[in-house]
Amino acid sequence: MNSGKYLQGDLLYEGKAKKVYSVKNDKKHLWLHFKDDLTAFNAQKRGSFEKKGAINRDIASMIFRHLEKAEINSHFVENVGERDMICDKLEMIALEVVVRNFVAGSFAKKFNLPEGGRISGGIVEFYFKNDALQDPFVSDDQALYLKTARDQRELETLKRLALHVNRELIDFFLALRVDLIDFKVEFGRNHDGDVVLADEITPDSCRLWDRNSHEKLDKDRFRRDLGGVGEAYKEILKRMREVHGGM
């Protein structure tokens, strides 16, 4: 595939939601292809819906552009075609960083709490990124022992950046009449060694509830067999375009 400026290279890796390709004659960038696949419970449950990849690509790129205005750097460079994205090549940090604003999902189940309780200031959690181990929760000391971060200072940087993203996204989604319940992000190091936002921020990686009805507008509709998964993702993109335009 040729975008004019960039030429798609070899497939390097295929994940649950994206394929990662090299960019021909370019060692600084990667080519991400967003798939239509849906997975849950570490890919034990699988599904898909038409145009999911295109919807998520547009949501992710709009959010990256919004965060850039708030001086939060990411790997995003530009969109290509309908469902592809050019990104900076990073040294990925093997941690999933979760921020929780409300009690929901595994947090509610783990502590036997009803969903919906507000968490003032947000809670940051680290999970070791390893599918074979089902991405287990890790403490700061465990993360350092596993050498997922260079030192405690880098862990603090991850927390600070995640909470900065959180503050920006709370307002971003409130404008859509949506509560940001929780979300997962990933980070990597660029060629200067700086930590920057990576991967994607979409309804695959966020819990998003309609502010008035509390209707779920994210992948929980797939996890919990609620139906209307595609319609929920489309509704988020529709509201984003209405409120924030094309960014």
N, C-alpha and C positions, 0 to 999 in steps of 0.2 A: 504494500500500500504506500502511496506517495502523497504527501500533503503539499508538495511544492517545495517547502523549506526543509522538511524532514522526510526521510525515507525509512520505512519500517524494516528492521533487521530480523535477527533470529529470535525465536521464542526462548526466553531464559528461564521462565518460571510460570506455572499456572496455579493460582490460588483458588479459593472458594468463590470469590466474586470478580476476580480480575485475572487477565493474562498480562505478563510483563515481557516486553520485547526490547531488544537493543535498538539503537538508532544507527543506521549505517553511516560510517565515517564520522562518528560523533561519540566520544567517550564520556561526555559530560552529561548526557541526557538519557532518559528511558522513555519508552512508548507504552502507555497503559491502555489496555482494552477492557472496558467494563462489560461483563457478561450478564445474561438474563437470568442466571442461576440464583436460586434462594437456598440457603442452608441454615440449619439451626442445630443446637446441641452438638457442636463440633462435627458438623456434616453428617450426623446420624439421621437427620431428617432433610430431605431434599425436595426442591420444587423449582418453579420458574414462572415468570409471566412475561408476555411480549413487551418489548421496549423498556424493560427494567434497566438494562445497562445504559441506555440513552438518558433515561430519567435521572439515574444516579450520577452519571457524568455531569449533567447540567446542574444538579443540586450541589455536588461537590465543588465544581469550579466557581459557582456563584458564592459559596461560602468562603472559599479560599480568597477570592477577590475582596470580599467584605472584610475578612480578617487582615488582609494586607493593608487596608486603609487604617486599621488600628495598630499598624506596625508589628504585626505578627507574621513572621516570615514562614513560608511553606515551600514545598518542592514544586508547586504548580508553576508551569511556564505558559502553556496555551492549550486550547482545545483543538482537536483535529477531527474532521468529519462529524458523524452523529454520536459516537460513543467512545471516542478515544481522546487521550490527553498526553501531552508531552510534559515530562517532569524532570527536575534535576536529579541526577544520580547521587544517592546518599549512602553512607555507611549506616545501616539501620541498627537501632537500639532494640534489643530483644525483650522489650517490655511493652505490654499493653497498659495504658494509663487510663483509668476510669474515674470520672467525676460524677458524683451523685448529688442532686439537688432535692430529690424526694425519695422516699422509701418505695422501692419497687423491685421486681425480679428476684435475683438470687439474694440480694440484701434482705428483702422481706422474708424470704423463705429461710435463710440462714438464722435469723434472729426471731423468727415467728412473730413478725410485725405486720399489721395491716398495711396495704399499699396506700400511698397518697400522702403520708406524713411528710411535712417539709423538713429539710435538713439545712439549718441556717449556716450560710457561709460555704456550703459544699464540703464533701468528703472526697479525698483523693486516694485511690487504691492502685497498687501495682500488681500485674499478673505476668508471670514468666511466659513469654511467647514460644510455646512448644505444643503443637497439635497432638503429638504422641502422648504427652502428659496431660492433655486437656487444659492447657493454659492455667496452671495453678496460681493462687494468690501467693505473693511473696512479701515479706517485710523488707525494710531498707537493708538490714544486715544480710538477709538472704540474697537480695539482689546484688549486693556488693560481693558476697562470696561466690556467686555464679558469674561474676565479672560481666554482668549485663550493662553496668554503668562504670565509668572510669573511677569515680569517687563519690563521696557524699555530696559534694558541691554539685555534681552533675545531676544527682537525684533531686536535689533542691531546685535546680533549674527546670527539670521536668515538671515538678509540682507547680512552680511559679507560672510556667508557660501554660500548663493545663488549666489553671485557675483564671489566667488572663483570657484564654479562649472561652472559658465558661462564662465570664462576665459579659463578653461581647455577644456570645450566642444567646444568652438569656434575653437580652434586649432585642436581638435580631428576630427571635421566634415570637417574643411577646407582640411584636408588630404584626405578626401573622395570626394573632389570637391563639397561640400555641404555647404550652408550658414545656420547657426542656427538662425532662425528668432526670435523665442521666445520659452519658455518652462515653464512648471509648475512642481514644486517639492513639496514634503512634508517632514516634519522632525518629529522626536520623541526624547524622553529622554531615555537614557539607565539606567541601574541599578546604575550607578555612578552619574546620573543627568546631564550627558553631552548631548548636542544636536547633533544628528547624522542624516544623510540623510536616508530617508525611501522610501516606496512605489516603484515606478519604473520610469525610464527615457527611453521612447520608442517613436515611431512615434504617439502613442496615446496621448502623453503629450508634444510633441514638434512640432513646424513648421519647416520643413526642405525643402529648395529649392535647386535644382541643381544650382551650381554656374554659369554655362554658359547659360543654357536654361531657368532658373528660374522655371522649372517644379516642381510642388508640389509633395513631396515624403513623405506624412504624412496623418493624418486622415482628413485633409481638402478635400481630394479626395472623402471621404465618405460624409462629411458635405455638400459639394457643388455638389454632384452627377456628379463628373468628370469621374468616372469609373477607373478601373485599380488600385483599392485600394491594393489588395493583391500583385500585381506586384511591387508597390511602396515600400511596407514594405520589400519584398524580395530583392529589389535592394539595400536598405540601409544595410541590413545584408550582402549581397554579397560584397559590397564595404568595409564594416568593416572587413570582414574576409580577403579580399585581402590586405588591408593596415595594419591592426593591428593584423592579425592572430587570433588564438584562445584565446589570452590574458591569 
